[in-house]
Amino acid sequence: MKFSQRAERIEPFYVMEVAKAAQQLAREVAGTSNPMIFLNIGEPDFTAPPLVQEAADRAVRAGITQYTNALGLEALREKISEWYLTRFGVNVPARRIVVTAGASAALQLACLALIEKGDEILMPDPSYPCNRHFVSAADGNAVLIPTTAEERYQLSAAKVEAAWGEKTRGVLLASPSNPTGTSIAPDELRSIHKVVQERGGITIIDEIYLGLSYDDAFGQTALAIDDNIISINSFSKYFNMTGWRLGWMVVPDAMVPVIERMAQNLFICASTISQHAALACFEPDSIAEYEQRRAQFKARRDYFIPALNELGLSVPVMPDGAFYAWADCTQAAEKIGVNGSWDFALEVMKRSHLAITPGRDFGTADTSRFVRFSTANSMAQLQEAVARLKQLIG
């Protein structure tokens, strides 16, 4: 069977390949005194809070399960609009909000709507691998620009300007970022967007971890800049609804009918049950629960990052959001007699029953030296993970 060149360009998602190996080993060691600990997948250990679950149950029992408008429930778009105003002080009209089947669908729609064959999209290296594949699926080319710890592993206006070429269409950024948990300083983001706008380009920013910001200096939405920003968001991370597959995007007014037309044909609509459930995310009791959980995520970060540094798994930049640690494993790998993050991750999995993610998914700029830990796990599990690493590394 012959497959399309588009399909062949999509590389394996090695995070998931490691996860499959870890699951197999987990079955083998289940019930032992040393079961598998999973710090490899970026999924909150919290589930949707009670009011959200109850809202989903009511929708099912009432038979409210038919298709919605392709743009999403009007009530949900209004709730999201209100959240931007109360949380960030930014007025985002509901008419510019499109509810999607997860942030992945939002990214796919944005790329298909804006990228022509051969267009280049500038992205930081390291960055989330699926984002560059959305560009590729639209027949564009993701151009990875190496970043440094001094730059918080984010693009700068100067680098965007230097890399801009005749085929450049725009930038795809993430703030906070996966795998580093770092954000772009608001002033720098404004400068980047200015460079892009002056060249007639597009600024797409992945803000799915924005709700999980821990530093007021960074915890601001890019939508405060102007109405030309295209922001991607999700109910998966802050709202703890990963498997519900619900997200949204905020687009310029002129883009709404284009996205609506595409969504009608490609997705029909996001899950109706998930949309009705998500209305309860914005109830005061739910927001209070989310904020308490955000405090727990911060406490986990505050424990885990210093612990890694003490073990020689150096985290060059303290994450200001999300739930990741981007750690240089060079010294630790040498101690256990392996080279590079891939072999280090496999050895840690085999000998310590601890699943972590090697850096190869996230780019090519020194990523072979790094591993990503997810701290979206209980404090007890993180403490046990540190104990196992200490025993392995010494």
C-alpha positions in Angstrom: 0.0 0.0 0.0 1.3 3.4 -0.9 0.9 6.2 1.6 1.0 9.9 1.0 4.2 11.9 1.4 2.3 13.9 4.0 1.8 10.8 6.1 5.4 9.8 5.6 6.7 13.1 6.8 5.1 12.6 10.3 7.7 11.2 12.6 6.8 8.8 15.4 5.7 10.5 18.6 8.5 9.0 20.8 6.8 10.1 24.0 4.1 7.5 23.1 6.7 4.9 22.1 8.4 5.2 25.5 5.0 5.1 27.1 4.2 1.8 25.4 7.4 0.3 26.7 6.7 1.6 30.1 3.2 0.2 30.2 4.6 -3.2 29.2 7.1 -3.1 32.0 4.5 -1.8 34.4 2.4 -5.0 33.8 5.5 -7.1 34.6 6.2 -5.3 37.9 2.7 -4.8 39.0 2.2 -5.9 42.6 5.8 -5.8 43.4 7.4 -3.4 46.0 8.8 -1.3 43.1 5.9 -0.6 40.7 6.3 1.8 37.8 6.0 5.5 38.3 5.0 7.5 35.3 6.5 11.0 34.9 6.5 10.9 31.1 3.0 12.0 30.0 1.8 15.6 30.4 -1.6 14.7 31.9 -2.9 16.0 35.2 -3.5 13.4 37.9 -6.7 15.3 38.8 -9.9 14.6 36.9 -12.8 16.9 36.2 -14.3 18.3 39.4 -17.7 17.2 40.7 -19.8 20.0 39.1 -18.4 19.2 35.7 -19.1 15.5 36.1 -22.6 16.2 37.3 -23.2 18.5 34.3 -22.2 15.8 31.9 -24.4 13.3 33.6 -27.4 15.7 33.4 -26.8 16.2 29.6 -26.8 12.5 29.0 -29.9 11.9 31.1 -31.7 14.7 29.5 -30.8 13.5 26.0 -28.9 16.7 25.1 -26.4 14.9 22.9 -27.2 16.2 19.4 -24.8 18.2 17.2 -24.1 21.8 18.3 -23.2 24.7 16.0 -19.8 24.2 14.5 -18.5 27.2 16.5 -19.7 25.7 19.7 -22.4 26.3 22.3 -23.1 30.1 22.5 -23.3 29.8 26.3 -19.9 28.2 26.4 -18.3 30.8 24.2 -19.8 33.5 26.5 -18.4 31.7 29.6 -14.9 31.6 28.0 -15.2 35.3 27.2 -16.1 36.1 30.8 -13.1 34.0 32.0 -10.7 36.1 30.0 -12.2 39.2 31.5 -12.2 38.1 35.1 -8.9 36.2 35.0 -6.8 38.4 32.8 -8.7 41.6 32.5 -8.9 41.2 28.7 -12.1 41.7 26.7 -12.4 38.9 24.2 -15.8 38.9 22.5 -17.6 35.6 22.3 -18.1 36.0 18.6 -14.3 35.5 18.1 -14.2 32.3 20.2 -14.5 28.9 18.4 -15.0 25.8 20.5 -13.0 22.8 19.0 -12.4 19.1 19.5 -9.4 19.8 21.7 -6.5 22.2 21.1 -5.3 19.8 18.4 -8.3 20.5 16.3 -7.8 24.2 16.8 -4.2 24.0 15.6 -5.2 21.9 12.6 -7.9 24.4 11.6 -5.6 27.3 12.1 -2.8 25.8 10.0 -5.2 24.6 7.2 -6.8 28.0 7.1 -3.6 30.1 6.9 -0.7 28.0 5.5 -0.1 27.4 1.8 2.2 24.7 0.4 5.8 25.6 1.0 5.1 28.3 3.6 7.5 28.4 6.5 6.5 28.8 10.1 9.1 29.7 12.6 9.2 27.8 15.9 11.5 27.6 18.9 13.8 24.5 19.4 12.9 22.8 21.7 9.1 22.8 21.3 6.2 20.5 21.3 6.6 18.1 18.3 2.9 17.8 17.3 2.8 21.6 16.7 5.3 21.3 13.8 3.4 18.3 12.5 0.3 20.4 12.2 2.3 22.7 10.0 3.5 19.8 7.9 0.0 18.4 7.6 -1.0 21.7 5.9 2.0 21.2 3.5 4.0 23.9 5.2 7.5 23.7 6.7 8.3 24.1 10.4 11.6 26.0 10.7 13.1 25.3 14.2 15.2 28.0 15.6 17.6 27.0 18.4 17.1 28.7 21.6 19.1 28.9 24.9 18.5 28.9 28.6 19.3 32.6 28.6 16.4 33.1 26.3 14.2 30.9 28.5 14.0 28.5 25.5 11.8 31.0 23.7 12.1 32.9 20.4 13.1 36.6 20.5 12.1 39.4 18.2 15.7 39.6 17.0 15.8 35.9 16.1 12.5 36.1 14.3 13.6 39.1 12.3 17.0 37.4 11.4 15.3 34.1 10.3 12.5 35.7 8.3 12.7 34.8 4.6 10.7 35.1 1.5 8.8 31.9 2.3 8.1 32.8 5.9 4.4 32.9 6.8 4.6 33.5 10.5 5.4 32.1 13.9 3.9 29.4 16.1 4.8 29.9 19.7 3.8 28.4 23.0 3.7 30.2 26.4 4.0 28.4 28.8 5.9 25.9 26.7 6.1 22.1 26.6 8.7 20.8 27.3 10.3 23.6 29.3 7.5 25.1 31.2 8.8 28.6 30.4 6.9 31.6 29.0 7.7 34.5 26.8 8.0 37.8 28.6 5.0 40.0 27.5 7.2 42.8 26.2 9.2 40.4 24.1 6.0 38.8 22.8 4.8 42.3 21.7 8.1 42.8 19.9 7.8 39.5 18.1 4.3 40.2 17.0 5.3 43.6 15.8 8.0 42.0 13.6 5.5 39.5 12.2 2.8 42.2 11.6 5.2 44.4 9.8 5.9 41.6 7.3 2.3 40.7 6.8 2.6 37.5 8.7 0.6 35.5 11.3 1.2 35.0 15.0 -0.2 31.8 16.4 0.3 31.1 20.1 -0.4 27.9 22.0 -1.7 29.0 25.4 -3.0 25.7 26.7 -1.0 25.9 29.9 -1.8 29.6 30.5 -4.1 28.7 33.4 -1.2 27.0 35.1 1.0 30.0 35.4 2.8 30.6 38.7 4.4 34.0 38.0 2.3 37.2 37.4 5.1 38.6 35.3 4.4 35.9 32.7 0.8 34.7 33.4 -0.8 37.0 30.8 -2.7 36.2 27.6 -1.2 37.2 24.3 -4.7 38.4 23.4 -4.0 41.6 25.3 -1.7 42.7 22.5 -4.3 43.1 19.7 -7.0 41.4 17.8 -4.7 39.8 15.2 -3.3 37.3 17.6 -4.5 33.7 17.1 -4.6 32.0 20.4 -5.1 28.2 21.0 -6.4 27.0 24.3 -7.8 23.8 25.9 -9.9 22.4 28.7 -7.3 19.6 29.2 -4.6 21.1 31.4 -5.9 23.8 33.8 -9.5 22.4 33.6 -8.4 18.8 34.0 -10.5 17.4 31.1 -7.9 15.6 28.9 -10.0 12.8 27.6 -13.0 15.0 27.1 -11.3 16.4 23.9 -12.4 20.0 24.2 -10.5 23.1 23.4 -11.0 26.5 21.8 -9.4 29.1 19.6 -9.6 32.9 19.5 -9.3 34.3 16.0 -9.7 37.7 14.3 -13.3 38.5 13.2 -12.5 38.0 9.5 -11.3 34.5 10.3 -14.4 33.2 12.1 -16.5 32.3 9.0 -13.5 30.6 7.4 -12.9 28.5 10.5 -16.7 27.8 10.8 -16.8 26.5 7.2 -13.8 24.3 7.8 -15.0 23.0 11.1 -18.4 22.1 9.6 -16.7 19.9 7.0 -13.8 18.4 9.1 -15.3 18.0 12.5 -19.0 19.0 12.4 -18.7 20.1 16.1 -16.9 19.4 19.3 -18.4 16.8 21.7 -21.8 18.1 22.8 -21.6 16.3 26.2 -18.2 17.8 26.8 -19.4 21.3 26.0 -22.3 21.1 28.4 -20.0 19.7 31.1 -17.5 22.5 30.5 -20.1 25.1 31.3 -19.7 24.0 34.9 -15.9 24.7 34.8 -16.6 28.4 35.3 -18.8 28.0 38.4 -17.3 29.6 41.5 -16.9 26.3 43.3 -15.1 24.8 40.2 -12.8 27.8 39.8 -11.9 27.5 43.6 -11.1 23.8 43.1 -8.9 24.6 40.0 -7.0 27.3 41.9 -6.4 24.9 44.8 -5.1 22.4 42.3 -2.9 25.0 40.7 -1.3 25.7 44.1 -0.6 22.0 44.4 1.1 21.9 40.9 3.2 24.9 42.0 4.2 23.1 45.3 5.2 20.0 43.3 7.4 22.2 41.1 8.9 23.9 44.1 9.9 20.5 45.5 10.9 18.6 42.4 13.1 21.1 40.5 15.6 21.7 43.4 15.7 18.0 44.0 16.7 17.3 40.4 19.3 20.0 40.6 20.8 18.4 43.7 21.0 15.1 41.8 23.0 16.6 39.0 19.9 16.6 36.7 20.3 20.3 36.1 17.2 22.3 35.1 18.6 25.5 33.5 15.5 27.6 33.8 12.9 27.4 36.6 9.5 26.7 34.9 7.1 29.5 35.4 4.1 27.4 34.3 2.7 24.1 33.2 4.1 20.9 34.9 7.4 20.0 33.3 11.1 19.9 34.2 13.5 20.1 31.2 16.6 18.6 32.7 20.2 18.2 31.4 21.0 14.5 32.1 24.6 14.6 30.8 26.2 14.2 34.2 23.7 11.7 35.4 24.0 9.6 32.3 27.8 9.4 32.7 27.4 8.2 36.2 25.4 5.2 35.2 27.5 4.5 32.1 25.3 5.6 29.2 25.4 8.4 26.6 22.5 10.7 25.7 19.0 11.2 27.0 17.5 8.3 25.0 19.7 5.6 26.6 19.4 7.4 29.9 15.6 7.3 29.9 15.5 3.6 28.9 18.0 2.8 31.7 16.0 4.7 34.3 12.9 2.9 33.2 14.5 -0.5 33.4 16.5 -0.1 36.6 14.4 2.4 38.6 10.9 1.6 37.1 10.5 5.3 36.4 9.2 6.5 33.1 10.5 9.8 31.8 10.7 11.3 28.3 13.9 11.6 26.3 14.4 14.9 24.5 14.5 13.7 20.9 10.8 14.5 20.3 11.2 18.2 21.0 13.8 19.2 18.4 17.5 18.9 17.5 19.2 21.8 19.4 21.0 19.9 22.2 17.8 17.9 22.9 19.9 14.7 23.1 21.2 16.0 26.4 17.8 16.6 27.9 15.0 14.6 29.4 11.5 15.9 30.3 9.9 15.1 33.6 6.2 15.6 34.1 5.3 16.8 37.6 1.6 16.2 37.0 1.6 13.6 39.6 1.1 13.3 43.4 3.8 14.7 45.8 4.2 11.2 47.2 5.0 9.8 43.8 7.4 12.6 43.1 9.2 12.0 46.4 9.5 8.3 45.6 10.8 9.1 42.1 13.5 11.3 43.6 14.5 8.5 46.1 14.8 6.1 43.2 16.9 8.5 41.1 19.1 9.1 44.1 19.7 5.4 44.6 20.5 5.0 40.9 22.7 8.0 40.3 24.3 8.2 43.8 
